[in-house]
């Protein structure tokens, strides 16, 4: 009888980060829970002022690899460009796009790894603090060259050239503290659930997020920027037109010389 040898699954985690403290916490959790399987932590940053803090993380966790780009890289190229660059740079058998992740709840690491033998694209139940909602984030997949991201804004749709075998994982859950400012936690919404924006205080976490995110949303709607989820963003823009227009104006002013 022929014995089929199943390869040991290895994971590359890939992230774009702007919160060094949060990233350190994430790496620490994953090393405690899945160190035997994770071969690298690829981290993209485009703020050179933060690089010394990420270098300290790398000193503590040598598997961390920092990819540094110019400050306006995401503004010019979109989030999908970042994710596709990270995927191309990864070397693990499985590529884990671990965005929107602050607390990893993993009851049994062996069960989690076993789950990965039976699927290609995996949904992870994620509690989003901003808006107080639960979502299945498709964050984990085989790095087989068939998967790319497509979309300027952070809510990228995964683009594939075939129909993946999709599986919702019950062996892992994630909490995401995506609202550090009080105003961001308590979002008003329309009757059909679209967030209603306000201009945040300049320099706050929420302001910095919206400057980039809403600026890119403006590009999707007004400049035909690439995005599969365009219909939702058009509705979102129409609800928040004045605010998004103002964020776009400020983003252009900030990055026009770079």
C-alpha positions as CSV (number, residue, x, y, z in Angstrom):
1,X,0.0,0.0,0.0
2,X,1.4,3.4,-1.0
3,X,1.8,5.8,1.9
4,X,0.9,9.3,1.1
5,X,2.9,11.8,3.2
6,X,1.0,14.9,4.2
7,X,3.3,17.9,4.4
8,X,3.4,19.9,7.6
9,X,1.3,23.0,7.1
10,X,3.3,26.2,7.5
11,X,1.8,29.6,7.9
12,X,3.0,33.0,6.7
13,X,1.1,35.8,8.4
14,X,0.8,39.1,6.4
15,X,-0.4,42.4,7.7
16,X,-0.4,46.1,7.0
17,X,0.0,47.8,10.4
18,X,-0.1,51.3,11.8
19,X,-0.4,50.5,15.5
20,X,2.9,49.1,16.8
21,X,1.5,48.2,20.2
22,X,-1.3,46.3,18.6
23,X,1.0,44.5,16.2
24,X,3.3,43.4,19.1
25,X,0.3,42.1,21.0
26,X,-0.8,40.1,17.9
27,X,2.6,38.6,17.3
28,X,2.9,37.7,21.0
29,X,-0.5,35.9,20.9
30,X,0.3,34.0,17.8
31,X,3.7,32.9,19.0
32,X,2.1,31.6,22.2
33,X,-0.6,29.7,20.3
34,X,0.9,28.7,16.9
35,X,4.6,29.2,17.0
36,X,5.4,25.7,15.6
37,X,3.5,26.5,12.4
38,X,4.2,30.1,11.7
39,X,7.4,30.6,9.7
40,X,7.2,34.4,9.3
41,X,5.3,37.6,10.1
42,X,5.4,39.9,7.1
43,X,4.5,43.4,8.2
44,X,3.9,46.3,5.8
45,X,4.3,49.9,7.1
46,X,4.3,53.2,5.2
47,X,5.2,55.6,8.1
48,X,8.9,55.9,8.5
49,X,8.4,57.5,11.9
50,X,7.1,54.2,13.2
51,X,9.9,52.0,11.9
52,X,12.0,52.2,15.1
53,X,9.1,50.7,17.1
54,X,8.6,47.9,14.6
55,X,12.4,47.3,14.7
56,X,12.1,46.7,18.4
57,X,9.4,44.1,17.8
58,X,11.7,42.4,15.3
59,X,14.4,42.3,17.9
60,X,12.1,40.5,20.2
61,X,10.6,38.2,17.6
62,X,13.1,37.5,14.8
63,X,10.5,35.9,12.5
64,X,9.0,39.4,12.0
65,X,10.0,40.9,8.6
66,X,9.3,44.6,7.9
67,X,8.4,45.9,4.5
68,X,8.8,49.7,4.5
69,X,7.3,51.9,1.8
70,X,7.0,55.6,1.2
71,X,4.3,57.4,3.2
72,X,1.8,57.8,0.4
73,X,2.1,54.3,-1.0
74,X,-1.4,53.1,0.0
75,X,-2.9,56.5,-1.0
76,X,-1.3,56.1,-4.5
77,X,-1.7,52.3,-5.0
78,X,-4.5,51.1,-2.8
79,X,-4.8,48.4,-0.2
80,X,-4.9,45.6,-2.7
81,X,-1.4,46.5,-3.9
82,X,-0.1,46.1,-0.4
83,X,-1.8,42.7,0.1
84,X,-0.7,41.3,-3.2
85,X,2.9,42.4,-2.5
86,X,2.8,40.6,0.8
87,X,1.3,37.5,-0.6
88,X,4.0,37.4,-3.3
89,X,6.7,37.8,-0.7
90,X,5.4,35.0,1.6
91,X,7.0,31.6,1.7
92,X,4.6,29.5,3.9
93,X,2.4,26.9,2.4
94,X,-0.6,28.8,3.7
95,X,-0.9,32.6,3.6
96,X,-2.8,34.2,6.4
97,X,-4.0,37.8,5.7
98,X,-4.5,38.6,9.4
99,X,-6.1,42.0,9.3
100,X,-8.8,43.2,11.7
101,X,-7.4,41.1,14.5
102,X,-6.6,42.1,18.1
103,X,-7.6,39.2,20.2
104,X,-7.1,35.6,18.9
105,X,-9.3,33.1,20.6
106,X,-8.0,29.6,19.8
107,X,-9.1,26.8,22.0
108,X,-7.2,24.0,20.3
109,X,-4.3,24.7,18.0
110,X,-4.1,21.1,16.6
111,X,-7.8,21.2,15.7
112,X,-7.3,24.6,14.0
113,X,-4.4,23.2,11.9
114,X,-6.4,20.0,11.0
115,X,-9.2,22.3,9.7
116,X,-6.8,23.8,7.2
117,X,-6.4,20.5,5.3
118,X,-10.0,20.7,4.2
119,X,-10.5,24.0,2.4
120,X,-8.9,26.8,0.5
121,X,-10.6,30.0,1.6
122,X,-11.5,30.2,5.3
123,X,-14.0,32.5,7.1
124,X,-13.1,33.5,10.6
125,X,-15.9,34.9,12.8
126,X,-14.7,38.4,13.9
127,X,-16.3,40.8,16.4
128,X,-15.9,44.4,15.1
129,X,-15.9,46.9,17.9
130,X,-16.7,49.7,15.5
131,X,-20.4,49.4,14.9
132,X,-20.7,46.4,17.3
133,X,-21.1,43.7,14.6
134,X,-20.0,40.2,13.8
135,X,-18.6,39.3,10.4
136,X,-16.9,36.3,8.8
137,X,-13.6,37.7,7.6
138,X,-12.0,35.6,4.8
139,X,-8.5,35.9,6.1
140,X,-6.8,32.6,5.5
141,X,-6.1,30.7,2.3
142,X,-3.7,28.5,0.5
143,X,-0.9,30.5,-1.2
144,X,-1.2,28.7,-4.5
145,X,-1.0,31.6,-6.8
146,X,-4.7,31.8,-7.6
147,X,-5.6,34.4,-5.1
148,X,-5.3,38.1,-5.4
149,X,-6.9,41.1,-3.8
150,X,-8.8,43.6,-5.8
151,X,-9.9,47.0,-4.4
152,X,-8.5,50.3,-3.3
153,X,-10.2,50.5,0.0
154,X,-9.6,48.2,3.0
155,X,-12.7,46.1,2.5
156,X,-11.1,44.3,-0.4
157,X,-12.9,41.5,-2.2
158,X,-10.7,38.5,-2.8
159,X,-10.3,37.9,-6.5
160,X,-9.6,34.3,-7.7
161,X,-9.4,32.7,-11.1
162,X,-11.4,29.7,-10.0
163,X,-14.1,28.8,-7.5
164,X,-12.4,28.1,-4.1
165,X,-13.4,25.5,-1.6
166,X,-14.8,27.7,1.2
167,X,-15.0,26.7,4.8
168,X,-16.2,28.7,7.9
169,X,-13.8,27.9,10.8
170,X,-15.3,27.1,14.2
171,X,-11.9,26.5,15.8
172,X,-10.9,30.1,16.0
173,X,-12.6,33.5,16.7
174,X,-11.2,37.0,16.6
175,X,-12.0,40.3,18.4
176,X,-11.0,43.5,16.6
177,X,-10.8,46.8,18.6
178,X,-11.1,49.0,15.5
179,X,-12.3,52.1,17.3
180,X,-9.8,53.7,19.7
181,X,-11.7,57.0,19.9
182,X,-15.1,57.2,21.6
183,X,-16.8,58.8,18.5
184,X,-15.7,55.9,16.4
185,X,-17.2,53.4,18.7
186,X,-20.6,54.9,18.8
187,X,-21.5,55.2,15.1
188,X,-24.8,56.4,14.0
189,X,-26.4,54.5,11.1
190,X,-29.1,54.8,8.5
191,X,-32.1,52.5,8.6
192,X,-30.4,50.1,6.2
193,X,-27.2,50.0,8.3
194,X,-24.8,52.5,6.5
195,X,-22.6,54.3,9.0
196,X,-23.1,58.1,9.2
197,X,-19.7,59.9,9.4
198,X,-18.5,63.0,11.0
199,X,-15.2,64.8,10.7
200,X,-13.0,63.5,13.6
201,X,-10.6,65.6,15.6
202,X,-7.4,66.0,13.6
203,X,-4.6,63.8,14.7
204,X,-6.8,61.2,16.4
205,X,-6.8,57.5,15.4
206,X,-10.2,57.9,13.8
207,X,-9.2,60.9,11.8
208,X,-6.0,59.3,10.5
209,X,-8.0,56.2,9.5
210,X,-10.7,58.2,7.7
211,X,-8.3,60.5,5.9
212,X,-6.9,57.5,4.0
213,X,-10.0,55.2,3.9
214,X,-12.5,57.9,2.9
215,X,-10.1,59.5,0.5
216,X,-9.8,56.1,-1.3
217,X,-13.6,55.7,-1.2
218,X,-13.8,59.1,-3.0
219,X,-11.4,57.7,-5.7
220,X,-13.5,54.6,-6.2
221,X,-16.7,56.6,-6.7
222,X,-15.4,59.6,-8.6
223,X,-12.4,58.3,-10.4
224,X,-13.6,54.8,-11.2
225,X,-11.0,53.3,-8.8
226,X,-10.9,49.5,-8.8
227,X,-13.3,47.9,-6.4
228,X,-15.6,44.9,-6.7
229,X,-17.8,46.1,-3.9
230,X,-18.5,49.4,-5.8
231,X,-22.3,49.4,-5.4
232,X,-22.1,49.5,-1.6
233,X,-19.4,52.2,-1.6
234,X,-21.6,54.4,-3.9
235,X,-24.5,54.1,-1.4
236,X,-22.0,54.8,1.4
237,X,-20.7,57.9,-0.4
238,X,-24.1,59.3,-1.1
239,X,-25.0,59.1,2.6
240,X,-21.7,60.8,3.6
241,X,-20.9,62.9,0.5
242,X,-19.9,66.2,2.3
243,X,-17.7,64.5,4.9
244,X,-16.0,62.2,2.4
245,X,-15.4,65.1,0.0
246,X,-13.7,67.0,2.9
247,X,-11.5,64.0,3.8
248,X,-10.5,63.6,0.2
249,X,-9.6,67.3,0.0
250,X,-7.5,67.0,3.1
251,X,-5.8,63.8,1.9
252,X,-4.8,65.4,-1.4
253,X,-3.4,68.4,0.5
254,X,-1.4,66.1,2.8
255,X,0.1,63.9,0.1
256,X,0.3,66.1,-2.9
257,X,4.0,66.8,-2.5
258,X,5.0,63.2,-2.0
